[in-house]
Amino acid sequence: MENKFVEELNPKITSIHYLILTKILRILKMNIEEKPRNKKDLNILDVGCGSKPYKELFNPYTRSYIGIDPYIGVKAEICAPAEEIPLNDNSIDVIICTQALEHVRDYKKAINEMHRVLHSGGVLFLTTHGTYPIHGAPNDYWRFTKYGLEEVCKNFSTRNVIPIGGIVLCLFQIVNLFFGKLSRVPVIGLIFKPVIILNNIIGLNLDKFYYNDIMPINYLIVANK
């Protein structure tokens, strides 16, 4: 199984990224299983693919799975930016783009390119940050709101912007990232490992009991052309 050890598909309770990865995986998997149901032989494009962490989720539906990424050395078949996808109009059935839009300089052009290459009725699955620390600097340009994402995807016939993780999960995830920096010191790392595990357990469960999307940590957009 190609992605067996990819963290996105197997978030570990000891990881400082466990909360965000677990929520993204659950909600993304649920929506993928619902949308292409009873469909096979789909042409799928992974925009900003990196290591193609969610490729396995599409295995039951895939004819071809093509990755595009501007960086050499990842698992992309096509090396190109999201703003300039070198594919024909109406040539793709499904697009997945995870945790990449915030790193695209001209995100509006990228969304329009995804819309262009999708078949009529094709579906876009896109995740991006709502609240998250700067990472991948200097190529970390944007943070989004539900209303901003609805505006960006307005050319799609239908669009559903789903918050991933409410304000509680956001708080616990930021605490995790803070602990992660402290735990790089060898002795302190041994102390903080059980603290991170406890933080993950409490954060994930509190998010279920008190969910408020005033400050989502992430979003999933499901949009049909």
NORCORNOR-V519211 format. One record per backbone hydrogen bond with DSSP energy under -1.0 kcal/mol. NH is the residue of the N-H (numbers start at 1). CO is the residue of the C=O. If there is no record, write none. Layout:
[[NH/CO] [NH/CO]]
This chain:
[[4/1] [6/3] [10/6] [15/12] [18/15] [21/17] [22/18] [23/19] [24/20] [25/21] [26/22] [27/23] [28/24] [29/25] [30/26] [31/27] [32/28] [33/29] [34/30] [35/31] [36/32] [39/36] [42/61] [44/64] [45/94] [46/66] [47/96] [48/68] [49/68] [52/49] [55/52] [57/54] [58/55] [59/56] [61/58] [63/42] [64/42] [66/44] [68/46] [69/78] [75/50] [77/67] [78/67] [84/81] [87/85] [90/116] [91/117] [92/117] [93/43] [94/43] [95/123] [96/45] [97/125] [99/127] [103/100] [104/101] [110/106] [111/107] [112/108] [113/109] [114/110] [115/111] [116/112] [117/113] [118/114] [119/92] [122/119] [123/93] [124/223] [125/95] [126/221] [127/97] [128/219] [130/217] [139/136] [140/138] [141/102] [142/102] [144/129] [149/145] [150/146] [151/147] [152/148] [153/149] [154/151] [156/153] [157/224] [158/224] [160/222] [162/220] [164/218] [167/212] [170/166] [171/167] [172/168] [173/169] [174/170] [175/171] [176/172] [177/173] [178/174] [179/175] [180/176] [181/177] [182/178] [183/179] [185/182] [189/185] [190/186] [192/188] [193/189] [196/192] [197/193] [198/194] [199/195] [200/196] [201/197] [202/198] [203/199] [204/200] [205/201] [206/202] [207/203] [209/205] [210/206] [217/165] [218/164] [219/128] [220/162] [221/126] [222/160] [223/124] [224/158] [225/122]]
